[in-house]
Amino acid sequence: MVIEISCSEVWREISNYIDDVVVDAELRARMEAHFRVCKHCTAVLDGTRNVIKLVADEAEFEIPAGFGARLYSKLNTGLGKPKS
């Protein structure tokens, strides 16, 4: 019998699950059962794997002019800091 696991627990362990470290057999089984029924967590798993592939690829991308300033502005606004 596999005991259910919450999405937040899955997210906390998703890196370990992908790296196949520190995830004992019971936790791995619980996570795999969760992935079979939770499309959102499956999307997070797939997205995380895609990011790892992109980073490991070491490809460089040209950033559009002004991107950094726009990014910092959005981050500051989202964090409740005033625009500078």
C-alpha positions as CSV (number, residue, x, y, z in Angstrom):
1,M,0.0,0.0,0.0
2,V,1.4,3.4,-1.0
3,I,0.6,6.3,1.3
4,E,-0.4,9.5,-0.5
5,I,2.0,12.5,-0.7
6,S,1.1,16.1,-1.0
7,C,2.3,18.4,-3.9
8,S,4.4,20.5,-1.6
9,E,6.2,17.3,-0.3
10,V,6.8,16.3,-4.0
11,W,8.2,19.8,-4.8
12,R,10.6,19.7,-1.8
13,E,12.0,16.3,-3.0
14,I,11.8,16.7,-6.8
15,S,15.5,17.6,-7.2
16,N,16.6,14.6,-5.1
17,Y,14.2,12.4,-7.1
18,I,15.7,13.5,-10.4
19,D,19.3,13.2,-9.0
20,D,18.3,9.8,-7.6
21,V,19.9,10.7,-4.2
22,V,18.5,10.7,-0.7
23,V,15.2,9.3,-1.9
24,D,14.5,6.0,-0.2
25,A,12.4,3.3,-1.9
26,E,9.2,4.2,0.0
27,L,9.4,8.0,-0.9
28,R,10.2,7.2,-4.5
29,A,7.2,4.9,-4.7
30,R,5.0,7.6,-3.2
31,M,6.2,10.2,-5.6
32,E,5.8,8.0,-8.6
33,A,2.2,7.2,-7.5
34,H,1.6,10.9,-7.2
35,F,3.0,11.7,-10.6
36,R,0.6,9.2,-12.1
37,V,-2.4,11.1,-10.9
38,C,-1.2,14.8,-10.6
39,K,-0.7,16.5,-13.9
40,H,0.6,19.7,-12.2
41,C,3.4,17.9,-10.4
42,T,4.2,15.9,-13.6
43,A,4.6,19.2,-15.4
44,V,6.9,20.5,-12.7
45,L,9.0,17.3,-13.0
46,D,9.2,17.6,-16.8
47,G,9.9,21.3,-16.6
48,T,12.7,20.8,-14.0
49,R,14.2,18.1,-16.2
50,N,14.1,20.5,-19.2
51,V,15.9,23.2,-17.2
52,I,18.6,20.8,-16.2
53,K,19.0,19.8,-19.9
54,L,19.2,23.4,-21.0
55,V,21.8,24.3,-18.3
56,A,23.8,21.3,-19.0
57,D,23.8,22.1,-22.7
58,E,26.0,25.2,-22.0
59,A,24.5,27.0,-25.0
60,E,24.6,30.8,-24.8
61,F,21.7,33.0,-25.7
62,E,21.8,36.6,-26.6
63,I,19.7,38.6,-24.2
64,P,17.6,41.5,-25.7
65,A,18.6,45.0,-24.9
66,G,17.0,46.3,-21.7
67,F,16.1,42.8,-20.5
68,G,18.0,43.0,-17.3
69,A,16.4,46.3,-16.3
70,R,12.9,45.0,-17.1
71,L,13.6,41.8,-15.1
72,Y,14.8,43.7,-12.0
73,S,11.9,46.1,-12.2
74,K,9.4,43.2,-12.3
75,L,11.2,41.4,-9.5
76,N,11.2,44.5,-7.3
77,T,7.5,45.1,-8.0
78,G,6.7,41.5,-7.2
79,L,8.7,41.7,-3.9
80,G,6.9,44.9,-2.9
81,K,9.9,47.2,-3.5
82,P,9.3,50.5,-5.2
83,K,10.6,51.0,-8.8
84,S,13.9,52.9,-9.0
